[in-house]
Amino acid sequence: MTQHQSTQTMKPATAAKKLGVYLEATPAEFREGVVSRAELNALQTDPPQWLRDLRRDGPHPRPVVAAKLGVSISGLARGGVTEPLTTEQIEALKQERPEWLERERATQAEVRKEAARLKKRERESAESVENGD
C-alpha cells in the first residue's frame, strides 16, 4: 500500500510573512491563490522581479520596518508608525532622527544588552554544572 504525500500549502498571508513582504503590495495572483512549499522555496531561491522590487523598495511590513529602524514593533506603534513604509520613508526617518526613534533605539539596545547578559549567565551556569562546580 502506497501513501500519497499531500502537497503542503499555505495562505498567501503566511507566505508573504515568510518572504518578508507586505501582502497588499504583492501581485493579485499571489494574494488570490495558495502557495505550496515548493513554490515558496522557488520564490526564496530565485525571486521574481516583483519580489526583488518589493524587498528593495517596499512598502515593507512592520517587522521589516522595525528591523530597518533598529526598534521593536511596539516601539513603532509608540512612535505612531502604524502603516507600512517604503525604503525611502525609512531612510527619511533615519535622517530626521525624531525623538521617539532615538528613544526606541536606546530601549532596544538595552533589551539586547540584557538578553546577552542573561544568555552569558545561563551559559556560565550550564558550564559550572557540567564541570561539577
N, C-alpha and C positions, 0 to 999 in steps of 0.2 A: 504494500500500500504506500503510495507516494503522497507526500503532503505538498500542497501548493503554498508557497510563501506569498502572503499578500504584500502588495506594494505599500510601503509606509507613505502616507500623505499628511500634509499639514495645511492649515488655513493660511491664506496669504499674509495675515497679520503676524503669524508666528514666523513665517519665512522672512518677512521684512525685518522683524526684530533680530533674527539670526544674521541677516545680511547687514544690519546697522543702518537701515534706510527708513525714511518716513513713508509709511504705506500710502498715504494720499497722493504722494508725488510719483508713485510708480505708474507704469502704463496700465490702462484699463484691463488688458488681457491678463496681466499679473494679478490685479486686485480681484478679478471676477472668477478665477479658477481655483484649483487646488495645486499645491506644489509637492511633487514627490521628493523623497530623499535624494534620488539620483539627480533630479533637476536642480535641487538646492546645491548639491555638490558641484554640478556643472557651472552654476552661477558663481560659486565661490572660486572655482578653479580658473574659469575663463569668462570673466564678467562681460556681458554685452555692453555696448556703448552707453545705453541709458543708465545702467547701474554704475559704470565708471563716472559718468557725469554727476549722478546723484551723490555719490560718495565724495566727489571733489567739491561740488558747488552747493549741495543741499537742495531744498531745505532738509535740515537734519533733525532727527527725533531728539527728545530731551536728554536721554542718556549720552548721546554723542555730543550735544551742545555742552552738557555739564563737563564731560571729559576734556573737550577742547578748551574750555574756560578754566579748568582746574578746580571745579567746585562740585558739590553734591547736587543731586536732583532737587532735594529740599532747599538747598541754597539758591537754586534758580528761582524756585517759587517764592522764596522770601525776597528775592531781588525783583520780583514782578515779571519774570520771564516765564510765560505760560504757553507761548506758541513756538512752533519750530522756527529755527533761524537758519539763514543761509550762511555760507562760509564768509561772505562779505560782511554780513551783520555781526558775526562773531569777531571778525578781525577789527571791526569798528569799535566794538565793546572793549576789546583788549587795548586799543589805542586810547580810548576815552578814560579807561580805568575808573569807573564810577565807584563811589564809596562802598556800596553794597558788594561789588565784585572783590574789592580788596579785602573786605571783612570776611567774606565767604572763603576766599583763597587761604586766608590766615587760619580760619577754622578748619578747613580741610587739611592743611599742613599739620595742625595739632592732632587731628584724628589719625593721620598716617603715622605721625611720630609715636603716639600712644599705642597704636596697633603693632608697630615694630618693637616697641619696648616689651609689650606683652608676649609677642612671639619669641623674643630673645629669652625672656624669663621662663617661658614654657619649655624652650629647647634646653636651657641650662638645668631645669628641674628634671627633665627626661634623662639628661646625661648623668646627673647625680644618682638617679635611680638605677641606671644601667651599671654605673661604677660601684654600686653598693654603698654609697655615702649615706 
